[in-house]
Amino acid sequence: MEVACAGLWLALANLGRSSKAEGHRSIREKGQIMRTTKMARFNNTTGLSLGLVVAVIGTASGATADEGITKGTPIAPSIPSKTRVVNIGLTDATSIAAKKGWFVEELAKYNAKPNMVLVTSFGGSGIEAALLDRGDLHITQRMAYPALQHRVNGLDAVVIWQGVNPHPRRATTIVLADSNIKSVADLKGKTFGSSLIGCPYYASLEALRDQGVNVDTELQEGDTRFINITGAASTSALLAGRFEASGIHPATSTTASLYIQHQVKELATAVPDGVYVTAGGRAEYFAMRKWAIENPDLVKAFLVVWDRTVRWLAADNGAHLSEAATIASRELRLSKAVALYDLKDESTISWSFGVTSYQEAVDSIKKFQSYQIKVRDPFYTKNHLSDKEIEAFVDRRFFAGGEYFVDTSPKPKRTAEATLNGNSLAER
């Protein structure tokens, strides 16, 4: 990663990129906005080639050349300032923490600043892997399945936090509200659209398989045809009738309106107590291994703020959710109705409490991978991690007993920053 410091601003215009991401970069000081004009490539299991346009949106004050900010280094080079900048994925929950000033407050204890990165503005699913690999993103969230897939694909990242089991509605199988399809069995002979690099695909396949319906894969023909499609394009294609059913997260900016406007109906949720709910569908925060090794104090600071944010959202039976939605809608440019649905609905992927046990986190990842191999998933049949590699994938320093552990479990805390004085959403 390039280091922005005094005297190098003009030289940056001609600075050569590394072999992984070449191209011209222009830097505008005050806005902390960086853009690349060279299309970079990151290959995943489907052979997807992602065009990368990188933009980092800072919530901290603009940095000048005299400040000599280093990005994610524990010891700054010989420049006037040793301030570190932490590039954090901007989501509903992290946007709230940023706006409240909690990231600034906590990171200041370590002479660091937050820089919020709107990952979804750069492209489709999986783009965060390219940003992490470039160093333009330090901490980001995905479900356990895509995080594992990134690791299997060679991204040298580590899990720093894992969420508790989600509600089965975190991933659903849907059809249009006026569809004559009434049940999963009716999907035989129909077409199902979802993204191979999105975990609703796996949740839906497990749910359909549980009811005797198999979807086509590259290894075997099933009862239902499959179209690989992602994001807003998937929503548009469903509404246009390109396929009859889709696997989605209900609580996202591209899908929440389908529920708010009553445009769809659910055929199935993830299987309660199934492999998705107890393993692959758990949320995870992860970071590049090298960065986490060099900056464990900043990872801990992030987890402290994450815990504070989740407890604030859960406090007093959700009394703060309307305020939270107002913040998220402005920061993410969503309608308040969509932001509130994303935060409040039981299907939320925005926030959750965390598991504390390193072994539980490891076992859940092993469980998901083993299941996918058992059902002959085309990717995991050919590509998977060993048990030792999975154990190394989870960074035990940030779980119970580790030096940088933060308790993010649903257990109430009696501290100044934990405001669980009334009823809580912790068990929802």
DOZA-743454 format. One record per residue (C-alpha): x, y, z. Coordinates in steps of 0.05 Angstrom, whole numbers, plus 5000, padded with zeros to 4 digits. Example, Ala and Ser with C-alpha at 12.3 -4.5 7.8 and 13.67 -1.06 7.14 Angstrom:
<rs>
524649105156
527349795143
</rs>
This chain:
<rs>
500050005000
502550694984
504351145042
501751855036
506852325065
509853015055
513653114991
510752504955
504052774931
506452974862
510452334854
504251904867
501352084800
506851684766
507851144819
507550444790
502449964819
504349264842
503248674795
496648524829
493349184814
496549654764
494050324741
493851054752
491551324819
489852034833
489252264905
485252854930
487853064999
481953365035
476652855017
481152245028
478251974963
482351494922
480351244854
483650764806
482450774732
485650104718
480849514720
483548984768
481848264768
479947794824
477847084807
473146684851
470145994845
465746174786
471446474748
468147154758
472447734736
471048344777
472449044751
475049434808
473850164821
476450334889
473850914930
475151025003
470551505039
473551795102
469451985163
475352275199
477852975183
481653055117
489052875120
494353345095
501353185070
504253475134
500452965176
504152395143
498851875157
500751145152
495450625138
495150035185
502450015206
504049915280
510350345277
510350945231
516451105187
520751715200
515352235188
512152755233
506152345255
505151615275
497551635267
494750995237
488450965194
483750375198
479650255135
473049965159
467349695116
461450165118
454949805135
448549995171
451549855239
458550135227
455650765197
451850875262
458150775304
461951255259
456551795262
456051725337
463551845342
464951175376
470250965326
473851625333
473451595408
476050885416
481450905361
484151555389
486551155449
491450815401
493251435360
488951185302
483151435259
477351085224
476351115149
469650845127
469650455061
463150375023
464749694995
458149594958
459450184913
465249834879
461849244847
458348584860
459148034911
466247864929
469348544914
471548614987
476848074975
480248514923
479949114969
482948725027
488448444984
490249144960
490349435030
484649915015
480249545066
482549285134
476349015168
470048775134
464048325144
461047745105
457447105124
461746505143
460846175076
463646735031
469146885082
471246155078
470846165002
475446764999
480446395042
480145765000
481346194939
487846424969
486147065006
490647045068
485447315117
483447125187
476847125224
476947625281
469647555302
463847085290
456447215303
451446775338
446546325299
442046755256
434546725250
432546235194
429646825155
436647105145
436246745078
429746585042
427246274978
422146724945
417446784885
413247364862
407047494904
402347334846
405946704825
402046064820
407845694853
405245514922
410645064951
417844824943
415244214907
412444664853
419544884834
420844234798
421744404725
422345154741
428445614743
431945864806
436446474805
441746654857
449146804865
454246254872
458446714915
452646924960
450546495019
442946515004
444646044947
447145524997
441445655045
436245554990
439544924964
439544625033
432244825044
430044544976
434143914986
430843825054
424043805018
426243334962
427943834907
434943874878
437744454837
442444374778
449944404791
455744314743
456643604771
449443364767
442743524737
437243684786
429743804787
430444554779
434644964730
439645474757
441746174735
447846494769
446147224780
447547724835
445548374868
440648874838
440848494772
437847894807
432048304835
430648614767
430847934733
425947634783
421048204774
421748144698
420147404701
426847154676
426546604730
421046384777
424646354844
430546664878
434846584940
436047234976
437547605041
431047975055
434448525094
438948865043
438449515005
436749154940
431548674969
428049005028
423349394983
420748734955
417948585024
415949295042
411849334978
409148624985
411948414917
414247724938
412347134981
416846625016
416945894998
422245715048
427145985099
433845695117
432845025152
432045165227
437944855263
440744665194
447844745170
446745445144
443645705209
448745375254
454845475211
455145785141
450146345155
453646625216
456447325204
463947415208
468747995210
475447855180
481948205163
488348045125
492847615168
498948075162
495048695182
491748335241
498448095266
501348795262
495249155290
491848715343
490449335385
486449645329
482548995319
480849005393
478749735388
474149565330
471048995370
469849455430
466049935385
462249365351
460049105419
457949805441
453949895377
450349225381
448449335454
445850025438
441549745381
438849195426
437649635486
430749795513
427149335465
429749695404
428150405426
434150675387
432550335321
428850925291
434651385306
439450865279
435450805214
435651555205
443251545209
444050925165
439351205111
443451835105
450251505107
448350945058
443551355016
437550915029
430351075045
428951065119
423850515109
429050065078
434350235130
429350095186
427349435156
434749235148
436049385222
429549165254
427148555216
428847875245
432447715179
437648265192
444748155169
446748845197
448348665268
448448095319
451847885382
458047445377
460546765399
466246775449
469246075439
474945985389
473345245384
465945375370
467845845313
472745345284
467844765290
462345155255
466845285195
469044555192
461744345196
459644775137
465444545093
464343815110
456943865092
458444175025
463443625008
458243105030
452943374983
458043434926
458244184920
462344324856
467044814890
468344484957
468943794926
475144054889
477544604935
477544595011
481744745072
484844225118
482844215191
489344555209
488245095157
481345235185
484145265255
489345775231
483846155194
480646355260
485146815301
484546565372
487547215400
480647535391
476546985425
475746795498
482546685530
486147095478
490147715493
485548175453
478847855468
472548285474
466247955500
460848095448
456147555471
448747695489
450647675563
448748355593
454548795615
454549255675
458949795647
458050525632
457450395558
452549815563
445550095571
441349475578
436849765631
430349535602
427948965558
432848735506
432648455435
438548005453
434347375447
430647565384
</rs>
